Amino acid sequence: MKTTILAAAIVLAGSGAAFAAQCPSIMAQIDEALAASTADDATKAEVMALYETGKAAHEAGDHDASVADLNAALALLGG
């Protein structure tokens, strides 16, 4: 029983680290997509708002929220 709980704790702790590593990668994808984008100004503003909230969540350690916001921004750019 203790081994199962310990294994579950290790898996959960590792998943946060995996999301933490994704955030900068997604931010770089957004930067590239935004540079090549022909989206209108309103869409670009929405992308930047999501980018900023995603970046802030990443810096605060909330990587689940960060990945969600950053992926939403990338989706607006067609990525």
C-alpha positions in Angstrom: 0.0 0.0 0.0 2.8 2.4 0.9 4.6 1.5 -2.3 1.5 2.3 -4.4 1.0 5.7 -2.7 4.7 6.5 -3.1 4.6 5.6 -6.8 1.5 7.7 -7.4 3.2 10.7 -5.6 6.3 10.3 -7.8 4.2 10.2 -11.0 2.2 13.3 -10.0 5.3 15.2 -9.0 6.9 14.4 -12.4 3.9 15.5 -14.4 4.3 19.1 -13.2 7.9 19.1 -14.3 6.8 17.8 -17.8 4.4 20.7 -18.1 7.0 23.2 -16.9 9.2 22.2 -19.8 6.4 22.6 -22.3 5.7 26.2 -21.5 8.8 27.8 -23.0 8.5 25.6 -26.1 4.9 26.7 -26.7 5.9 30.3 -26.1 8.5 29.9 -28.8 6.0 28.4 -31.2 3.7 31.3 -30.6 6.5 33.8 -31.3 7.2 32.1 -34.6 3.5 31.8 -35.6 2.8 35.4 -34.6 5.7 36.7 -36.7 4.4 34.9 -39.8 0.7 35.5 -39.0 -1.7 37.5 -41.2 -4.3 37.5 -38.4 -6.2 40.7 -37.7 -5.3 43.1 -34.9 -8.1 41.8 -32.6 -6.9 38.2 -32.9 -3.3 39.2 -32.3 -4.4 41.2 -29.2 -6.2 38.1 -27.9 -3.2 35.9 -28.6 -1.0 38.3 -26.7 -3.4 38.4 -23.7 -3.4 34.6 -23.6 0.4 34.6 -24.0 0.8 37.0 -21.1 -1.5 35.1 -18.8 0.2 31.8 -19.8 3.6 33.3 -19.1 2.5 34.6 -15.7 1.0 31.2 -14.8 4.3 29.5 -15.8 6.3 31.9 -13.6 3.9 31.3 -10.7 4.4 27.6 -11.1 0.8 26.8 -12.4 1.9 24.9 -15.4 -1.4 23.3 -16.2 -3.0 26.8 -16.5 0.0 28.0 -18.5 -0.2 25.2 -21.0 -3.9 25.7 -21.4 -3.6 29.4 -22.1 -0.6 29.1 -24.4 -2.2 26.3 -26.4 -5.4 28.5 -26.7 -3.2 31.3 -28.1 -1.4 29.0 -30.5 -4.8 27.6 -31.7 -5.9 31.2 -32.5 -2.9 31.4 -34.8 -3.7 28.1 -36.5 -1.0 26.1 -34.7 
